[in-house]
Amino acid sequence: MTEKITFTSKTGELLTGELVLPQGADKAPAVVLIQEWWGVNDHIRSLLERLAAAGFIALAPDLYHGQVTRDAEEAGRLMTALDKPRALGEIAAAVQHVTTLPRSNGRVGVMGFCMGGAFAFAAAATVPELGAVVPFYGIPTPAPDYTTVRAPVLAHFAARDEWAKASDADQLKRQLESLGKSMELHVYDANHAFMNDTRPEVYHPEAAKLAWDRSLEFLRTHLG
């Protein structure tokens, strides 16, 4: 079960999120999970629980500050209204927070879906503490300064996605590699949001399992 927690930003602002710890008492790596445009909903909680079951401390900062929706139009409005620099600051604060937990081994990665995938790429360029970055079908606009990326990136995109196009992801991969950065890209024969098992119209079980297994292996390799 997830636990609602509070933590502070670098400016002292009180922030909220949901946390799950892995079983046992051993030190563990952490993953900051960034929400889709719907908010921190049951799907995001289920992903937190899956990360914890795989041995990771998992924290989802609530970038909408309590707002959640099932309506696509409202989700679009919430995403558009989001203060992106502030949200990135909240993600950075979440990264800092998980590294201070007693169970933390000091290593942390970020994973994001849809809107969260775009923020994961942005965090790669703005949060130097990251040891691994796993974006799912999202690219930030405007683009951050990718010359500052330190962590390796494992990106998952869908061939039938008109919002986060696989061709754009391939272009970004080439850009990062030209800068000497590491980005592994996988494109699945699926639709946008193929990982979301609460949306049967887009969920693709085979692609979702493969992407998840690859992600866990990548996170374990780079975070311990």
C-alpha positions as CSV (number, residue, x, y, z in Angstrom):
1,M,0.0,0.0,0.0
2,T,1.2,3.5,-0.7
3,E,1.7,6.0,2.0
4,K,1.0,9.7,1.6
5,I,4.0,11.8,2.7
6,T,5.2,15.3,2.8
7,F,8.6,16.7,2.0
8,T,10.1,20.1,1.3
9,S,11.4,21.8,-1.7
10,K,14.8,23.7,-1.8
11,T,12.8,26.9,-1.0
12,G,11.1,25.3,2.0
13,E,7.7,24.7,0.3
14,L,5.8,21.8,1.7
15,L,5.2,19.2,-1.0
16,T,3.2,16.0,-1.1
17,G,3.6,12.6,-2.7
18,E,3.0,8.9,-2.3
19,L,5.7,6.4,-1.2
20,V,6.1,2.7,-1.1
21,L,9.0,0.9,0.5
22,P,10.3,-2.6,-0.5
23,Q,10.0,-5.4,2.0
24,G,12.7,-6.1,4.5
25,A,15.2,-3.8,6.1
26,D,18.1,-3.7,3.6
27,K,19.3,-0.6,1.9
28,A,17.7,-0.2,-1.5
29,P,17.9,2.1,-4.6
30,A,15.0,4.5,-5.2
31,V,12.9,5.5,-8.2
32,V,11.0,8.8,-8.5
33,L,7.9,8.0,-10.5
34,I,6.3,10.9,-12.5
35,Q,2.6,10.8,-13.2
36,E,0.6,10.8,-16.4
37,W,-1.6,13.8,-17.2
38,W,-4.4,12.2,-15.2
39,G,-2.6,12.9,-11.8
40,V,-1.5,10.5,-9.1
41,N,-4.3,8.0,-9.5
42,D,-4.7,4.2,-8.9
43,H,-2.7,3.3,-11.9
44,I,0.3,5.3,-10.7
45,R,-0.1,3.7,-7.2
46,S,-0.1,0.3,-8.8
47,L,3.2,1.2,-10.5
48,L,4.7,2.4,-7.2
49,E,3.7,-1.0,-5.7
50,R,5.3,-2.9,-8.6
51,L,8.5,-1.0,-8.2
52,A,8.6,-1.7,-4.5
53,A,7.9,-5.4,-5.1
54,A,10.9,-5.3,-7.4
55,G,13.1,-4.0,-4.6
56,F,13.0,-0.2,-5.1
57,I,12.0,2.6,-2.8
58,A,9.3,4.3,-5.0
59,L,8.0,7.9,-4.6
60,A,5.5,9.7,-6.9
61,P,5.5,13.5,-6.2
62,D,2.0,14.9,-6.7
63,L,2.6,17.6,-9.3
64,Y,-1.1,18.4,-9.4
65,H,-1.3,18.9,-5.6
66,G,-4.3,16.7,-5.1
67,Q,-6.1,17.1,-8.4
68,V,-7.0,13.9,-10.3
69,T,-9.2,13.4,-13.3
70,R,-10.5,10.7,-15.7
71,D,-11.6,13.3,-18.3
72,A,-9.1,13.9,-21.2
73,E,-10.1,17.5,-21.7
74,E,-9.6,18.3,-18.0
75,A,-6.3,16.4,-18.0
76,G,-5.2,18.5,-20.9
77,R,-6.1,21.7,-19.1
78,L,-4.2,20.5,-16.0
79,M,-1.1,19.6,-17.9
80,T,-1.2,22.9,-19.9
81,A,-1.6,24.9,-16.7
82,L,1.3,23.2,-14.9
83,D,4.2,25.4,-14.1
84,K,7.0,23.3,-15.7
85,P,10.0,24.9,-13.9
86,R,8.1,24.5,-10.6
87,A,7.2,20.9,-11.4
88,L,10.9,20.1,-12.2
89,G,11.8,21.6,-8.9
90,E,9.4,19.3,-7.1
91,I,10.8,16.3,-9.0
92,A,14.3,17.4,-7.9
93,A,13.1,17.7,-4.3
94,A,11.6,14.2,-4.5
95,V,14.9,12.9,-5.7
96,Q,16.7,14.6,-2.8
97,H,14.1,13.3,-0.3
98,V,14.4,9.6,-1.2
99,T,18.2,9.7,-0.9
100,T,17.8,10.8,2.7
101,L,15.5,8.0,3.7
102,P,17.0,5.4,6.1
103,R,16.5,2.6,3.7
104,S,18.1,4.4,0.8
105,N,21.4,3.2,-0.7
106,G,22.0,6.7,-2.0
107,R,21.2,5.9,-5.7
108,V,18.1,7.1,-7.4
109,G,16.5,7.0,-10.9
110,V,13.5,8.6,-12.4
111,M,10.7,7.0,-14.5
112,G,7.8,8.8,-16.1
113,F,4.8,8.1,-18.3
114,C,3.2,10.3,-21.0
115,M,3.5,13.8,-19.4
116,G,5.8,12.2,-16.9
117,G,7.9,10.7,-19.7
118,A,8.6,14.2,-20.9
119,F,9.4,15.4,-17.4
120,A,11.8,12.4,-17.1
121,F,13.8,13.6,-20.1
122,A,13.8,17.1,-18.6
123,A,14.9,15.9,-15.3
124,A,17.8,14.0,-16.9
125,A,19.1,17.5,-18.0
126,T,18.3,19.3,-14.7
127,V,18.8,16.9,-11.8
128,P,22.4,15.9,-11.6
129,E,21.9,13.3,-8.8
130,L,20.1,10.9,-11.1
131,G,21.7,7.5,-11.9
132,A,19.2,6.3,-14.5
133,V,16.3,7.7,-16.5
134,V,13.4,5.7,-17.9
135,P,10.9,7.8,-20.0
136,F,7.8,6.3,-21.5
137,Y,6.3,8.0,-24.6
138,G,6.9,11.6,-23.8
139,I,9.3,14.3,-25.1
140,P,9.6,17.8,-23.4
141,T,8.8,21.0,-25.2
142,P,10.7,23.2,-25.2
143,A,13.7,21.0,-25.1
144,P,16.1,21.3,-22.2
145,D,19.8,21.7,-22.5
146,Y,20.8,18.1,-23.1
147,T,24.5,18.8,-22.8
148,T,24.0,18.6,-19.1
149,V,22.7,15.0,-19.1
150,R,24.8,12.6,-17.0
151,A,22.6,9.5,-16.4
152,P,22.0,6.8,-19.0
153,V,18.5,6.9,-20.6
154,L,16.3,3.9,-21.5
155,A,13.3,5.2,-23.5
156,H,10.1,3.4,-24.5
157,F,7.9,4.7,-27.4
158,A,5.0,3.4,-29.4
159,A,4.9,3.0,-33.2
160,R,1.2,4.2,-33.3
161,D,1.6,7.3,-31.2
162,E,0.8,10.7,-32.7
163,W,1.5,12.6,-29.5
164,A,5.0,11.3,-28.7
165,K,6.2,10.1,-32.0
166,A,8.8,7.4,-32.4
167,S,10.5,9.4,-35.1
168,D,10.9,12.3,-32.7
169,A,12.4,9.9,-30.1
170,D,14.8,8.6,-32.7
171,Q,15.9,12.1,-33.5
172,L,16.4,12.8,-29.8
173,K,18.5,9.6,-29.5
174,R,20.7,10.8,-32.3
175,Q,21.0,14.2,-30.7
176,L,22.0,12.8,-27.3
177,E,24.5,10.3,-28.9
178,S,26.1,13.2,-30.8
179,L,26.7,14.8,-27.4
180,G,28.3,11.7,-26.1
181,K,25.3,10.7,-24.0
182,S,23.7,7.2,-23.6
183,M,20.2,6.6,-24.8
184,E,18.7,3.2,-25.5
185,L,15.4,3.4,-27.4
186,H,12.8,0.7,-27.9
187,V,9.7,1.2,-30.1
188,Y,6.8,-1.1,-29.7
189,D,4.0,-2.0,-32.1
190,A,1.4,-0.4,-29.8
191,N,-0.5,2.8,-29.1
192,H,0.3,5.7,-26.8
193,A,-0.1,4.7,-23.1
194,F,0.3,1.0,-23.8
195,M,1.5,0.4,-20.2
196,N,-1.8,1.6,-18.7
197,D,-3.7,-1.5,-17.8
198,T,-6.7,0.6,-16.6
199,R,-7.3,1.6,-20.2
200,P,-8.2,-1.5,-22.3
201,E,-8.5,0.5,-25.5
202,V,-4.7,1.2,-25.5
203,Y,-3.2,-1.4,-23.1
204,H,-0.9,-3.8,-24.8
205,P,0.0,-6.7,-22.4
206,E,3.0,-8.0,-24.4
207,A,4.6,-4.7,-25.0
208,A,3.9,-3.6,-21.4
209,K,5.6,-6.7,-20.0
210,L,8.6,-6.4,-22.2
211,A,9.0,-2.7,-21.5
212,W,8.7,-3.2,-17.7
213,D,11.1,-6.1,-17.7
214,R,13.7,-4.1,-19.6
215,S,13.2,-1.2,-17.3
216,L,13.7,-3.2,-14.1
217,E,16.9,-4.7,-15.6
218,F,18.2,-1.2,-16.6
219,L,17.4,0.2,-13.1
220,R,19.1,-2.6,-11.3
221,T,22.1,-2.4,-13.5
222,H,22.6,1.3,-12.9
223,L,21.2,1.7,-9.4
224,G,22.2,-1.5,-7.7
